[in-house]
Amino acid sequence: MNESRRNHGCGSHDAGALRLEEALARLRELLTPISDTHQLAVRDALGRVLGEDIHSPHDVPAHDNSAMDGYAVRHADAEAAAGDGLRLVGSAFAGHPFAGELGAGECVRIMTGGVVPAGADTVVMQEHARVADERVIVERWPRAGEHVRRAGEDLARGGIVLAAGRRLSAADLGLLASVGIPEVAVRRVPRVAFFSTGDELRSLGEPLGPGEIHDSNRYTLFGMLTRLGVEVRDLGVVADERDAVRTALDSAARQADVVITTGGVSVGEADYLTELLAEVGEVGFWAVAVKPGRPLAHGRIGEAAYFGLAGNPVSAMVTFHQIVVPALRHLAGEAPRPPRRFRVRCQQGLRKRPGRLEFQRGVLVPGADGETEVRPLAQQGSGVLRSMSEAHCFIVLPFDGEDVQAGERVEVEPFDAVLSG
């Protein structure tokens, strides 16, 4: 056995395989986030990662304004209002403020979002008042300051609107527009080059000979990388020939920040990709104690990070989502975020041996009591791509966990947009 393989846990068992959390910690240490930034108009920045903190140029809201439809009053007039009521002297609608100052015993009709007039400090809900002969009779007097949103309550001038490292959502674009910011600094997106290895693989449109199959991994990778928002470079299928693979690795590393391959990372005779990696670059780690997807090579080729995923389609998708996605988000400068997981009842029993973190595929369904439950899919093999198409979530079975009984609660991780498309 090649010495570099022996040192990186390439055996027929899990000796030397890293736990998932250890592999992710190593990647955070080894990968330096991209620092290059450029300015983009807010409308063009959806899905991009902020390169710097965004500070508010003014208070939000800019003025004290009403949180309710009703009447702006002086709280000190509570006693006067209990008699003949308050004199209605005007209105304050959104965009059309009351021009004067409220005097003793006066009130102003105000709508939600309207600027609270000078002199007023409280809003009476319209349901708690009635109008009679230009007088407003208050039937329930509010607390001082009630139903008033203060200037700067949401954001004070100079406060951070959005922090660097945030991937901008549609709501974020609206928030930036609300404080008058027309453009933002965003980080350059990672460039990712990928290819498949295997003499048996054929691209779509090519006829299949004996023992040949269509290459599905490049299409799932293309979809997942595209949804992740990186710059994608598909280098096709490379034959299982040392020189061809070496040339492809070198070409990919020269044009990308990250190189991803599928196939050629197990311990078969033709699976020499990581041997080549040791020759042309550096091997980081070889295996991660997850199922499916244990064979996973990480290293570096020149300045590019390298990930070698298994050829089995489900293994490739699981390790891509659990390891490559966090790595790419870190490289893009995105702030770390834990996976979204919660516990539900499992409708069927599951087999599990301690020693690996398992990601089985399941469908989220309503139980008899209306509570969400998970139904495991029957086909859990690492080559059954249909299971990923049909599933809603991973059923996450812990490293030291054992068999699960029907009705027992398990942790599930719903697929995000990267996997579900």
N, C-alpha and C positions, 0 to 999 in steps of 0.2 A: 504493500500500500504506500502511496505517496506520503512523505512525512508531513507535508503541510495539511493534507487531508486528515491524517491521524490526529494532529494537534487541534483540529477544529471540529471534532466530534462527529466524523463521518463514519459511523458504524451502523450496524443493523439494529441497534437499540437506541435508547435515548440518552445514553451516557455522553456527557459533554454538550448536550443540547441546552441552549439558554432558555430560561423562562421568558415569557413575552415581556413582562415589565423590565427585565434586565436588558433585553435586546433593545427596547425603546429608549431606555436610559443611555445606553451606549451610543445610539444614533444621535441623540440630542447633544452628546459630548463631541461626536466626530463631525457632525454637519454644521457648517457655519452659514447662518441665514444670508440670503442675498441682500446686499446693502444698496444696490443701484435703485434709484427712484426717478420718477418723472411726473410731470404735472398732467392731470387729466380733468376735463370738464366733468362735473358731478354726474351728468346723464350718462357718461361713458365709463363710470367707475364701478358699476355694479359688479359684485363678485371679486373685486380687486382688494388687495391687502394694503391698508394704510401704512405709509412710511413714516409718519410723524403724528404727534398729538394734534388734534384740531381744537382750537380755543374759540370760545364764543366772543364775537366782537361787541356784543351788547347783552343787556339783561333779557331773559326770556321767562315770562312775558315782559315786554318792554314797559308796561304800565300796570298798575293795579286794575284788575278787570273782574267782571262778574262771572261766577260759576253757575249762575241760575238766571232764568227769566224772572223778573220781579221788580222791586223798587229799591233804589239806592237811598239810604237814609243816614242820619247821624244817630249813633246809638244813644247819645245823650238826650235825644228827644223822646225816649220811651214813655216818660210821664205825660208829655204833651199829646202824644199819639193816642193815649188811652182815653182822651176826651173827645174832641171833635175830629180827630185824625190829623193827617198831614196834608199840606197844600201841594198839589201836583204842579210843578213849574216847568217841566220839559221832559225830554227823552234822551237816552244815550244808547244808540244802536252800534253794532260792530262797524267800524269805519266812519261813524258819525257821532263823535263825542258831544256831550253837553258842554257848551262854551262858558257858562258862568260858574259861580261858586255857590254851593248849597248853603242856605241860611237856616236859622233856627226855625223849626216847625215845617220845613220843606222836604220834598222828596222828588225823585226823578224816576220815570219809567225807564227800566234798563233791561237789555236782552243779554243772553249768554255771550260772553266775549266783549261786551261793551266796556269802555273805559269808565272806571268809577269816578264820578265828578269830584272836583276839589271840594273839600268840606265833608264829603260822605266817607263813611268807614265801614258800613255794614250793608248787606242786601237782604230784604225781606222777600221770601219766595212768593210768587204770584198766587199760589194756592192758599196762602195764609193772609191774604188781603183782599179787599173789595173797594171799588170806586163808587162814590156817591157825591154828585154835585161838585166835581173837581177836587174832592177831598178823598184821601186814601185812608180807609179804616183798616188798621192792622189787627188781625184777630189772634195772631201768635207772634210775640216779639222775639227776634233772634238774639243769640249771644253776640257780644261785641266782636266784630270782624268776621262774622259767619258769612259764608258763601262769597267771600272775596279771595281771589287769587292774587297774591302780592307780586309786584315787579321783582324779577330775578328768582322767583320761587322754583322754577324748573332749572334754570341756569343763570348763574351770576356772570356779569361781564368778566371775561378772562378765564372763566372756568372751562374745564375740558368737556367738549361735546362728545368726542369719540377718541379713544386711545389708539396709539400706534399699535399695529399688529392685528387690528380688527378687520375681518373680511366683510366688506360692505354689503348690506342687505337692501332690499327695496325701501324698508322703513328708514334705514340710515340715510338714503338719498334724500328722502323727504325731510329728515331732521336737519341735514346740512342746508337744504334749501330754506328751511324755516328760519335759520339764523343768518341767511344772506351770503353763504359761502359758495362761490361759483365754481371753484376747482380745488382739487386736493392733490397732494403728493402720494403716489402709490408705488409699491415696490415692483420691480421687474418680475414677470412670472417666470418660474423655472422652465427650462427647455429639457424635454424628455425624449430620448431616442429609444426605440425598442424594436426587437426582432425575435422571431421564433427560430429554434433549431430543431432539425429532424429531417432525415431523408424521406420519411413517410408522409410529410406534410405537403399539401397542395393548396394554393390560393383559390378563391372562388373564381369559377369560370374555366379552371383547368380540369381536364378529364382525370378520373381516378383510375390508377392501375391496381393490380393485386397488392393488398396490404396497405394501400395508401388511404389517407383521410384528409378531409378539409381542415385547414387551420382555423380553429375557432378562437384560440387565445388572443390573436392579434385584434380580433373584432371586439371582444370583451374589454381588452386593455384600451383600445382606442376609445370606446364609449366611456369607461371609467376615468381615463385621463382627461377627456374632453369635458366631462361634467365637473371635474376638479378644477378646471380653468387653467391648465398649464399649456405650454406650447408643445404640440405633438409632432413627432417625426417618426413615421412608420418606415422601417428599413426592410420589411418583408421577411421572407423565409430564407434561412441560411443552412446549407447542407452540413451534415455531420462530418466535416473535414477540417482538420486542425488549421490549415492555412486560411481556409475560408472564414472560419470563426474568428481567428486572430485578426484578420483584415477587417471584419465587421465590427469587432470590439474597438479597434483603433479608430475606425471611421466614426463610430457612434460617440466615442469619448471626445473627439475633437470638435463635435458640433453641438454637444449637449452638456447640461449640468448633471443629468442623471441618465444612466443607461439601464434598461430593464430587458432581460431575456426570459423566455419561457422554454423549459425543457433543458435536459443536459446537466441537471444538478443532483441527480441521485447517484447511486454507487455502481451503476451498470458499466460494462466495458466501454460503451460508446459515449458515456457521460463524463467527458474530460474537461468540461467548460471551466470548472473551478481550478483545474491544473493550469489551464491557460491563464486564468486570472492571476494566479500566483507568479506566473512568468512575466506577464505584461503589466501587472499592477500590484496591489496588496490585497490579501484576504483578511477581512475583518472577523466574521464568524460564519459558521457553516450551517448550523441547524438550530431550530427553535422548537421547544417542546409544546407544539400545538398539533391538533388533528382536526381536519386534514391540513397539510402544508408543512410538515416538519422539515423536509429538505428546502432550505432557503439560504442562498449564498449572499453575503454582503461584503463589499470591499471597495476598492478605489482603482480607477484607471486614469492616470494622470491627475487632472483636476476634477474629474467626474466621479460621482458616487455610483456604485454598481449594485444592482439587485438581481439575483438569479432566482426566478420562481420555478416551481415544479411544472412539468408539462401537463399533469392532470388538471382539467379546467377548474374544478371546484377548489382544489388546493391553491391554484394560482390566484383565484378571486379572494379566497380567505386571507392568504398572506398579503396580498396587495392591500386589502382593506385594513387589516389589523396592524401592518408594519409599514408598508410603503406610503400609504396615505398620511399617517402622522409624520413620517419623515419628510414628505413633500410639503406638508403644511408648515413644518418647522423651517425648511429651507426657504419657503416663500415669505418667512418672517411673521407668520400668523401666530397669535398667542395660543398656547396649548389649551386644549379643551378635552375633558374626559368623555368617553363614549356614553351615549344616552342609554341607560339600562334600567329595567324595573323587573319586579318579580310577579309572576302569575302562576296559576295552577297548570300543571302539565296533564293533558288528557290521557296520555299513555305512559307506560313504563319505558325507561331507557337504560341501555347497558352502558356502563362506564367503568374503566379501570383507572386507579390512581396513577399519577405520573405524567399526565398531559392535560393541558387546557384544551377542551374540545368545543368546537363550534358546529353543532348540528343545525339543520335547517328546519324551520317550522312555519306554520300559518297561524296568525292571530285570529281567534274566533270568539264570539260571545258564548258564555256558558249558560246553563239552565237558569241561573240566578241573575243573568245580565252582566256578570263580571267577566272581563276579558280573560281568556284562557289561550293556551298554545297547543296546537296539534302538530306533533312531529310528522314530517314527511316519511313515507315508507322507504324511499330510496335515499340512502345517506352516503353512497359510495363517492369517492373523490373524483371519479370520472363522469358522474351523472350531472351534466350541466343543467338538465331540465329542472333539477331540484332547486337551483339558484333562481331560475326563471319563475317557478311557482311559489317560492317561499316569500314571506313577509319579513322574516327576522332570523337572526342566529339564536339558538338556544345555547347559552354559555354555561358549560359544565366545568366547575373549578378544577384546578390542577390536582388537588388531593381528593376530589370527589369520587363517590362510588355510584352504584346503580341508583336510578331514580324510580320511585314507585308511582303508579298512576294516582293522580290527585295531589301529589307533592308539588310544592312551589319551586319554580326554577327561575333563573335570571334570563331575561331575553334582551336582545339588542336589535331594535328595528333597523331595517336597512335605511340608509340615508340616500340622498339623490345620487351619490356616486355609484351605488350599486343598483338602485331601482330604476334609474334612468328617468 
